[in-house]
Amino acid sequence: MSMDMMTNEALKGICPNNFELTHYAIALGRYYIDSGREVELGTLLKDVKKHPNPNYVEELKEMEKDLQSEETEERSGE
């Protein structure tokens, strides 16, 4: 992992302050762990930078919920 990724400059502007940025990164990491993914700090920081919307975690949860609903409907229709 490059040292640039570990600085505030690489992630500056994603959230109004560092506390919100930290909460976003923690929430994303928890989501990944709950979904069974292995998480490394470098990968997590790259994903935070790639998806700078702090609502991204909620969007992921919503998509997962929709997918589970579709799978349930398919099973009940068989």
HELIX and SHEET records of a PDB file:
HELIX    1   1 MET A    3  MET A    6  5                                   4    
HELIX    2   2 ASN A    8  LEU A   11  1                                   4    
HELIX    3   3 ASN A   18  ASP A   34  1                                  17    
HELIX    4   4 LEU A   41  LYS A   50  1                                  10    
HELIX    5   5 TYR A   56  GLY A   77  1                                  22    
END                                                                             
